[in-house]
Amino acid sequence: MIDEEIKELYDELGSIKAVSKRIRCSWNRIVKSLSTSGVIINQTHALIIEYHGKGLTPFQIANQMEISVKTVQAYLPRVRPVYGENLSKNALKIKRWRGKHCK
């Protein structure tokens, strides 16, 4: 499921938990998708994005807000494409190479 579809479902259902149940994905994947689409879901998320925009690392943000680094990482926008979807240039190159050489 791509980010736009998750955003549309979130707009329709209004809840991360409801989206998670509907598409059978983890809370983390839903939040990461929404963040990547520019959706801010709560005050914690807004603060994390603000601090990240100021150049703080996830570790610094976690210390500043007294939350776990994993929570901070969950709220930050995605840097790499979703595994198995929207393959990066390198992933496509590897896939083509394996198609020719690994039969």
C-alpha positions as CSV (number, residue, x, y, z in Angstrom):
1,M,0.0,0.0,0.0
2,I,1.5,3.3,-1.0
3,D,1.6,6.5,1.1
4,E,-1.2,8.3,-0.8
5,E,-3.6,5.4,-0.2
6,I,-2.7,5.4,3.5
7,K,-3.3,9.1,3.7
8,E,-6.7,8.8,2.0
9,L,-7.7,6.1,4.5
10,Y,-6.5,8.2,7.4
11,D,-8.5,11.1,6.2
12,E,-11.6,8.9,5.8
13,L,-11.2,7.0,9.1
14,G,-9.5,9.6,11.3
15,S,-7.5,7.1,13.3
16,I,-4.2,5.4,12.9
17,K,-5.5,2.4,14.8
18,A,-8.4,2.1,12.4
19,V,-6.2,2.3,9.3
20,S,-3.8,-0.2,10.9
21,K,-6.7,-2.7,11.4
22,R,-8.1,-2.1,7.9
23,I,-4.9,-2.7,6.0
24,R,-3.2,-5.0,8.5
25,C,-0.1,-2.9,8.8
26,S,1.8,-1.8,11.9
27,W,1.2,1.5,13.7
28,N,4.8,2.4,12.8
29,R,4.3,2.0,9.1
30,I,1.1,4.1,9.1
31,V,2.8,6.9,11.1
32,K,5.9,6.8,8.9
33,S,3.7,7.0,5.8
34,L,1.6,9.9,7.1
35,S,4.7,11.8,8.1
36,T,6.2,11.2,4.7
37,S,3.0,12.6,3.2
38,G,3.3,15.7,5.4
39,V,0.4,14.8,7.8
40,I,1.1,15.9,11.4
41,I,-1.0,13.7,13.7
42,N,-0.4,15.1,17.2
43,Q,1.6,17.6,19.2
44,T,4.5,15.2,19.8
45,H,4.8,14.6,16.1
46,A,4.7,18.4,15.5
47,L,7.5,19.0,18.0
48,I,9.7,16.1,16.5
49,I,9.3,17.6,13.0
50,E,10.1,21.1,14.3
51,Y,13.3,19.9,16.1
52,H,14.3,17.8,13.1
53,G,13.9,20.8,10.9
54,K,16.3,22.7,13.1
55,G,18.9,20.0,12.4
56,L,18.7,18.0,15.6
57,T,19.5,14.2,15.4
58,P,16.9,11.7,16.5
59,F,19.0,11.0,19.6
60,Q,19.1,14.8,20.5
61,I,15.3,15.1,19.9
62,A,14.7,12.0,22.2
63,N,16.8,13.5,24.9
64,Q,15.1,16.9,24.6
65,M,11.6,15.5,24.7
66,E,12.4,12.6,27.1
67,I,11.1,9.9,24.8
68,S,12.7,6.9,23.1
69,V,14.8,7.3,20.0
70,K,12.6,4.6,18.4
71,T,9.5,6.8,18.9
72,V,11.3,9.8,17.3
73,Q,12.4,7.6,14.4
74,A,8.8,6.4,13.9
75,Y,7.5,10.0,13.6
76,L,10.2,11.2,11.1
77,P,9.5,11.1,7.4
78,R,10.8,8.2,5.4
79,V,14.2,8.6,3.8
80,R,14.3,5.4,1.7
81,P,11.4,3.9,-0.3
82,V,9.2,1.3,1.3
83,Y,10.7,-2.2,1.0
84,G,9.3,-3.9,-2.0
85,E,7.4,-0.8,-3.2
86,N,8.7,2.1,-5.4
87,L,12.1,0.5,-5.8
88,S,15.1,2.8,-5.7
89,K,17.5,3.1,-8.7
90,N,19.9,0.8,-6.9
91,A,17.2,-1.8,-6.1
92,L,16.1,-1.9,-9.8
93,K,19.7,-2.3,-10.9
94,I,20.2,-5.2,-8.5
95,K,16.9,-6.8,-9.7
96,R,18.0,-6.6,-13.3
97,W,21.4,-8.0,-12.6
98,R,19.9,-10.9,-10.6
99,G,17.4,-11.6,-13.4
100,K,20.3,-12.1,-15.8
101,H,22.8,-13.9,-13.6
102,C,20.8,-15.8,-11.0
103,K,18.7,-18.3,-12.7
